Amino acid sequence: MNILLQPYNTPHQTPPFYQIKEKDYLPAFREAIASAQSEVDTIVNNEKRPDFNNTLDALEKIGKRLNVISNIFFNLHHANTNENIQAIAREVSPLITEFSNDIRLNEQLFARIKEVHKTADRKGLRDDQVQLLEDTYKDFVLNGALLTGDKKERYREITTELAQLSLQFGENILAETNDFKLHIIQKNDLNGLPDGVIEAAAALAKSEEKEGWMFSLHFPSYMPFMMYADNRELREKLFRAYSRRGNQNNKNDNKEIIKKMVSLRIEKANLLGFKTHADLVLEKSMASSTERVTAFLQELLDASLSFGKKDVAEVSEYASHTGLNDTLQRWDFTYYSEKLKTEKFGLNDEMIQPYFKLENIERGVLGLAERLYGIRFNEVNTIPKYHDEIKTFEVLDEKGKLLSILYIDYFPRPSKQGGAWMTSFRDQYISNNEDIRPHISLVTNFTRPTETMPSLLNFREVETFLHEFGHGLHGMLSRVYYESQSGTNVYRDFVELPSQIMENWASEKEWLKQVGVHYKTGETIPDDLIEKIIDSTIFQSGYQTVRQLSFGLNDMAWHTLTTPFDGDVVEFEKEAIKSTELFPPIDGSCVNTAFSHIFDGGYSAGYYGYKWAEVLDADAFEAFKEKGIFNKEVANSFRTNILEKGGTKHPMELYKAFRGKEPSVEPLLKRSGLS
């Protein structure tokens, strides 16, 4: 018996992780794909005239089991992988791509969709049904439905190869991240590092059966070293290792993968009638065109570049006054910037972190949702987990009815990709008048607790928690009919609004007083420390904005190419971001060879969306500031107009329903100190 193909006899039909065997995946995928294909055939062979119910609604309902299996498998591929899982992924990925193509390139199926799109009485449909009809028709067109003959076959080849290349890109980065360790024997090489960082490094060394201390390229280990270590040579060594991941001309090198992916994306766009990959992607976006995205990025760069240059110059001057007899380099910036912040604001992470114990922040973040939306989180231990460290919660509404299951996976491990993300094991939808509630997962890479210290978060990690939890709320509070419109299934440049708006509470005194409790003394975070935190939120904001814009401009440079690329990846990157460059170039350094967002994620030609959504979230949070940051009327409006609605309407319609107007860039510039 293959457990993946059976009804799950678990609380709330959650994945039975403890019963799944790796050998179950491939046959389960094959059977689920065959079953879904049979469901497609039933639609195609329906002799009745195509209408919304027998075509669009029926198509939406196919492949539910396949969706669940895919969610389980690929979430583990990112969060708890191994060589067997990676091998299965390489075998499964082409099967899924082929099945997806079989649907989108099915001429008889598209003919039915086209007929409904042409003849449907839209006045007789609900708004979400109209949106589903329009989105489905466009989705088929953008995925090759109009192609014929050799072009259709070439499209199949391209999409299959792109899926495989993306998988390989991610596996290479994980291998590169895991392969490097900075092993320290001399205690004086630890000068400047906080005790907690040193203890974590000792624990890592011990886990590797080594003496002394060890630092890795995983962010909770890498960043504190870059921020605090006095040893400049070791900072440089660690920085160079981090910045050349995927660019070492070894078996994990990603440069050829990038060249192939970029060229294939161009060819795919051309097949579909678009000049560039960006033109294709932006067909389904709020920004809608490459020209608008380029103008948007340039507008923000014009507003922030002079501030960014001043920020770097200020740190450079400070460094030279405090002993640096050399040009300020990238491996110096975080170190001296942190010291300057300490001097300027009387503030550093060592002062903040004792008040940000992970368990307290967790209570504060969940409590914020409870206060805003009236929901409750009950931690339970009866739900199966894919790793012992996972925490699981039942999320209940005001009446005690289940809204969602929530998984939280906090700490880094070799089997887990870096970064932080929200995902789902099951999205919300309606089936046979039953509201199928979602299973949402939040994954982070926060600093592990040690034998003597709990996990203590820095301010950026607090913001990250709020950010991913905002995505989680988008999934947990979804209240739509169709799964494809549920939660975060929205335009890429809109999806970051629910996450980024949550970050605003991290800079609000009233919320910080609730969550900031010293892990040893139980003392509430003092007012003067809160004021320093708030005052410092715009410290280096010019630099941070320019850095973020460099990623967006780099992404757009790759994806507005019109001809296949066979040049030098590193040189292309230098040219793409030269207008944002604030430091001397570093030999061997390359952002793109580890840029998972655009080469192993869904953000190709969409990275600008982070800044785009910052405009939305800054403008949206003004509504809370106008009536109170815990105002339930505003929260309810945000919930009912945005969080619950998913992709049932165009994002701008949803936003205006909440805010009463289109967003303005001014609140963002004001918040960032750039106005």
N, C-alpha and C positions, 0 to 999 in steps of 0.2 A: 504493500500500500504506500502510495506517495502522499505524504501529509500535505504537500502544497496544493494538491488537487481536491482535498476533502474540505468539508465545512469545518471551521476551526472551533474545537470544543474548548474554548478559552474565554476568560472574561471579556465581554464586548467584542468577540470575534477578533481579538488581537492576534498578531502573528505568533505561532507556536515555536519560537526560536529554538527552544530546547529539544524539539522533536525533529527539526529539519536537518537532513543530512546533505552534505555537499553533492553527493551523487544524485540527489533528488532534482536538482535545479534543471539540468539540461532536458531530461524527459518531461518535466513539468512544463517547461517553456514550449517544447514541441507540441504537446497535447493541447495546451491552452491556445496556441497559435492556430492549430488545426480547428479547434472548436470555434474560435472567433471567425475564422475564414468561412466556416459553415454558416455562421450567422449572417455574414456579408452576402453569401450566396442566396440565402432566403430573401433578403431585401431585393437583390437584383432580379430574382426569378418571380417576384410578386407580379401577377398579371394585372392587378388593379392599376389604375392611373396613378402616377406619382403624386403624393400630397405630403404635407408636413409630417403627419403622424406615421405613415408607412415608409417614409424615407429618412427624414432628418431625425425625428424622434427615435426611430428604430436604429439608426446608425449610432446615435449617441449611447445606446444601451449595450452595444456589442463589447466583448472583450473585457468584462469586469474582472474575471479571474486572472486574465493575463496582466491587467493593470496591477493587481495586488502582488502577483509573483514578481513582476518587474520592480515594483517599489521596494519589496523586501530585498531582492538580490542587489540592486544597484545602490541602495542605501548602505548595505553592508560592504559593498565594493569600495565605497568612499570612507566608511567609518570603522570597519573592522575586517580588513582584507587580509589575504595571504596569497601565496603563489597559486594555490588551487583555484581560489575565487578569481584571480586575475586571468588564469588560463580559461576558465569557464566564460568569463566576460568576453574574451577574444573570440570564443566560439558562438556565444549567444548574440552578440551585437549584430553580426550580419543577418541572423535569422530575424531579428526584430526590425532591422532596416528593410529587409526584403518584404516582410509582412506589411509594414507601413507603406512601402511603395506599391504593393499589390492593391491596397485600398485606394490610395490617391491616384493611381494610374489605371484604375478599373474603368474602362470606357462606358460600360453599361451603368455602373453606379453613378458616375459623374453625369451621365445623360439624365438620370432621374433627378439628381440634385439641381442640375441646370434647368430642368423643366419646372421644378417647384420654385426656384429662384425667379423664374420668368413669370409664372402664372399665379403665385400665391397671393391671396387676399390678405395683405399685411394688416389691414384694420381688424381682421378677425383673429389675429395672433396677439399673444402677450408681448410685452417689450422684450423679455428675455428670449422669446422664440424668434422674434425678428432679428435680434442680435445673433442668435445661433445660426439662423439661415444665412445672414450676410457673412458671418465669420467662416462658416463651413465652406461656402462657395469660394470665398477668397483664399481660404486655406488650401483647397484643392488646386486652384489655379496657381498659387505660389509654390505648390509642390508637384507641378508637372502635369496636371490633368489635361492641359491643352496640347501636350507634346504628342508626336506620332512617330512611328517607325524607329529609325536609328537614333533619333534624338531621345526618345523615351528610354531606349536601352542604355544609352550613354548616361542619362540621368540616374538610372539605377546603379550603374557602376560608380559614379561619382559619390552618391550618398553613402553607399556601402564603404567605400574607401575612406571617406571623411569620418565616419563613425569609428572605424578601426584606428585611424591616425589620432583621433581625440583620446581614445582609451590609452594608446601607447604614450602620448604626451603626459598624461596624468601619472601613469605608472613610472615613467622616467623621473618625474619630479619627486615622487615619493621615495624612490630609490636614492636619488641624489641627496635628499634631505636626511635620510637615515644613514647614509654611508659615512658622512663626515662627523667626527667628534674632536673637539679641542680638549686634549688631556693635559691637565696641569698637575705638576708635582711640587713645585716650589710655592710655599704659602704666600710669599711676598708678591707673586703674580696675581693674587686675589685682592690686592689693595684697592680700596674704594668700593668694593662690592658689599651690599648689605648682608647681614648675618643669614637672613632667610634664603637669599640667593646662593650663598656659599653652602648652606645645609642641603639645598636641593641639588647642587652640583655634586656634593659628596654622595648623596643618595643615588644619583645617576651613575657615578663611578662604581659604586658598590654593586648596582644591578648589572654592571658589565664585568664584574669581578676584577676591578682595577683599584689600585691605591689612589689616593689624592682626590682630585675633583675633575668633573667632566662637564663640558658644555656642548650642546647640540645646535642644529639649525632650526629646531622647532622654536616657535616664537617665544614661549614663556622662558626659554633658556637663552635664546639669542639676544632678545631685546634688552634684558637687564644688564647683560655683559656690555653691550654697546653703549648703554646709558651710564654705567657706573665704573667700569674697570679703568683704573689709572694707566695700565700698561698699554701704551699706544700700539706697539708692535702686535700684540695679541688681538687688539681690536681690529687692526688692519687684516690680520690673518683670518679672523672669523668673518669679517665683512666680505673679503674676497671669496671665501668659500660659499657664502650665502648668495652673492651676486653673480657667481658664474655657474650656478646650477643649470644644467641643461646645455651648457656652453663649454664643454671640456673635451670635445672631439673623442669621446669614448662611446661605449655602447648605449649610454643614456642621453646622448646628445640630441637636442630637439631642433637644431637649425634646419635640417633637411625636412623634418616633419612640418615646420612652419612654412617653408617654401612650397611644399606640396599642398598643404591645406589652403594657403592663400590663393594659389593658382587654381586649385579645384573649385574654390568658392567663386572665383571670377567666372570660370567656365560654366558652372551651374547657373549663376545669375544671367549670363549671356544666353544660355539655352532657354531661360524663362522670359527673355525679352528685356532684361535690365542691363544697364551699362556697367554697374558695379554691384558687389555684394552688399554694400551699404544701402544702395537704392532698393534692393530686394528686401532687406531686413526692415527698413524704415517704412515700408508699406503698411506695417502693423505697429504703429507707434504714435504717441502724441505729437512728437516733433514732425513726423511725416515726410521729411526730406533731408538729404545730405546738406543742402544749402542752409537750412534752418539750424541744423546741429552745428555746422561749422561756424555760423554767425553767433550762435549761443556760446560756444566755447571761446570764441575770440572776444566776445563782449566781456566775459568773466576774466579772461586773461588780461585784457586791457585795464580792467578795474583792479586787478590784484598784483600784477607783475612788479610794479614799483614797490609795493608793500613787501613782496617776497624778497626782492633784492635788498631792501632795508633790513629785513629780518636776518638774512644771511650775513650781511655786512656787520650787523650788531654783534652777532655771535663770533664772527671772525675777529673783530676788534677786541671783544672780551677775551677770547682765547689768547691773543697775542699779549694782552696785558697780564695774563695769568700763567704765562710760561711757555706757550707754543711758539717755537722759533721756526715755523714752517708755514706753508700755505694750508689753510683749513681744508681738510679733505672730508669726504663723505663719512669715513669712519670716525671723524672727530665731531661731526655736527651734533649728533644726539647727545654725546658726552658733555660738550661745552654748553649746549642749549639747556640741558637739565641743570647745570651749575648756575647758568645765568638766571634761569627761572627761580631757582632757590634764592639767589641774591636779590632778585627784583621783587619777588612776592613773598619771600620768607616761606617758600613752599617747595616740597619735593615729594616724590612717591613714598619715600620712607616715612614721611609724616602722615600721609594720607592712608596708606594701606592698612595700618593696624585698625582703622575704623571701618574698613571694607571687607570684613570677613565674608567669605562666599555665602555661608548659610544665612547671614543677615541680609545680604543683598538679594538673595533668592526670595526671602520672605518679603522684602521691600518691593521687588519687581512684581511678584504675584499679588501682593497686597495692593499695589497701584491699580492693577486690573480689577481687583475686587471693589476698590473704592470708586473707580470710574464707571464700571459696567455691571456691578452687582453680582459678579460671578464668584465661584469658590473653587479652591484647589485642595483636593484631599489626596495626600500621598498614600499610595497603596503598594503592597508587596506581592499581590496575587497575579499581577500581569507579567507574562514572560518577558525576559530581557535578552538582548543579544550580547551583553557583556555585564559582568557583575557590578560594574561601577554605575550603570544607568539608574536614574531615578524615574519613577513612574507616578503619574497623577491622574485621578479622575477630575475632570473639569465640569462643574455643575452650574446650571443657571440659577436665577433668583428663586425658583420653586423647587430646586433640588433635582431637576431633570438633567441627565447627562448631555453635555455639550460636546465633549471631546475627551480623548485620551492624550496625555502629554508625556513624552519621553524627553529627558534631559541628559546629555552625555558631555560632561565637563572637561575631561583632562586628556592631554596628548598621550599617544602611545605609537609605537612603530607601525602598527596596523592601520593607522588613521591619517588621513590627509590633513595638512595644516589649514589654519583659518577657522572660520566660524560660518555656520549656515543653518537655515531652517529647511526641513523637508517633510514629507508625509509618507506614511505607510498606507494610508487610505484617505482620499478626499471626501468631502461631504457631497451628498446628492439625495434626490428623492427617488425611491423605487417602490412601485405599488402602494403609493400613498404613505410609505414609511420614510421618515427622515433618517438616512444613514449618516451617522455622525463620524467625524474625521479622527484619524490617529496621527498626531503631529509630533515631530521630533526636532529638538534644538541641539545642535552639535557645536561645541566650542573647544578651544585648546587653552584653558586657563592653567595657571601654576598649580601644581599638585601640592597637597598638604605634605608635611614632613613628619618625622617622629616627634618633633617638639612644637611645630607650628601648623595652624590650619592654613587653608588656601586663602591668601589675602590678595585682593584684586587692586590693581592700579585704576586710576580714573578712566583710562581708555577702555579697560576691560569692563568696567561698570557700564559705560556707554554701549559696548559691544553686546553685553547681556540684554540691555534694553532694546537694542536694535533688532537682534534676532528674535526676541520675544514679541516685538511688534509684528514681524512676519508671522510668528506663531499665532497671534491674535487674528490676523487676517484669515488664517486657515481654520482656527478653532471656532470663530464666531460666524463663519460662512452660513448663509441661509438662502441657498439657491436651489433650483430644480435640477439643473444639468451639471454633471461632474466636470465637464470641460470648462465651465464658467466659475468653478468653485475657488474660493480663497485667493491664492496668489496667481491663479490662471488669468492674468491680466496683461496689458501691454508692458513690455520690459521697462519703459521709462516712467511707468506709474507704480510698479510693484514696490519701489523703495519708499513710497510715501508712508505707509503704515509702520514701517520699521524706523525710518529716520525721525518721524515725529516723536517717537518714544524717547529718543535720546535727549530731547529738550528737558525732561524732568530731572536729568542728572545735574543740571545747573540751576535747579530751583531749591532755595533754602528750605522750604517747608518739607519737601520730600527727603532731602539730605539729612535733616534732623531726625527723620523717622528711621532711616536705614543705617546711619553712621553711629556705630557703637563699638567702642574699643574692645578688642577681643580678649584682653587681659583684665582691664579694670572695670569694664561695663559702663564706662563714662560715655555720655552722648557727645558726639562731635561738637567742639566748641564753635560759637558763632564766628569768631575771628578766622578760624581755619576755613569755614564755609565761605566767608567773604573772599579769602585768598583763592579758593578753588574757582569761584565764580569770576573773579577778576582775571584769573589766569586762563580762562577758556578761550580768549582771543589772542593769547600769547602765540606768536609765530603763525597766526592764521593766514597771513599772506603767503608764507612759505608753504603751508599745508595745502592751500588752495591751488597754488601753482603746481605743486607736485601732483595733486589729483587731476588737474587739467592736462598735465603731461601724459598721463595714462589715457585719457580720453582722446587727445590729439593723436597719440601713437596708434590707438585702435582705429581711428578714422583714416589715418594715413595708409594703413594696411588695406583697409576695406573700401577705399575709394580708388584703388589701383584698377586700371582698365585692361592691362595685359598681364599674362603670366609672369611670375617673379622668379628670377634665377640669379639674383644678385647676392650681395653680402648682407646677411640679416643684421649684424651688428652695426654696419655703416648705415643701413636704412633707418635703424632706430635712432642713431645720432642725428640724422637729418630731420626725422619726424618730430623730434622733441627739442630741437636746437633753440626754438623761440622761448622755451621754458627752462633752459639749462642754467643752473645757478652754481654749479661746481665744475672743476676741471674733470675731463673724462678719465675713466679708470680702465686700463687695459684688461680685457677678459670679462668685464662686467657687461651683463645683458639682461634687461628686464624681460624681454619677450620670451626667452627660452624657459622662463618659469612663470609666464603670464597665463595662469590657468583660467582666469575669467574669460579670456577671448579664444583660447585654444583648447580648453577642456571644460567648457561651461557654456552658458547661454548668453554671454554678453558680447559676442562679436558684433561690431558696429552698434554696440549698445552701452558701452562703458560710460559714455556721457550721461547715462540715465541717473547715476548717483548724484551728479551736480544738478541735473534737471529736477530730480525729486527733492533736493535740498531747497530749491526755490519753492516747491509745493509745500514742504513741511514747515519752512520758516513762516510762510504766509498762513498756513493752516493753524499753526500754534498761536498766532496772533488772536485767533478766536478764543482760545483758552485764556490767554493773558487778559483779554478784554473782560471776561466774565468770571475768571477764577480758574486756576490750573486744575482744580478737582471738580469743576462745575459739571453736574450730571446732565444738564440740558445740552451742553455743548458735546459732552462725551456721547450722549445718546444719538445726537445728530451725526457725529462722526461714525458711530457704530452702524446706524441704519442706512446712511447714505453711501458709506464707503466700505467698512469692514464686512458687512453682511452681503453686500451686493456683488462682490467678485467682479467677473467680467460680463455682467448682464447688460451693461450699457457702455457707451463710449466714456473713457475716463474723464474727459472734460465735463461731460454732463453730470457725472457723479460728483466731481469736485465742486461745480457751481451749485449743485443741490445742497452741499454742505456749507459752502462759504458764501454763496450768494453772488459771487463774481469770479472772474478769472484771476489766477494768481499774479502777484507782482514780484519782481526781483528785489525790490527795495528792502523788504524785511530780512532777506538773506544777507545783503551787503551790510545792513545795519548790525545784525547779529554777529557777523564776522569781523566787524570793525573796519570794513573796507569802503564805507560810504563817505 
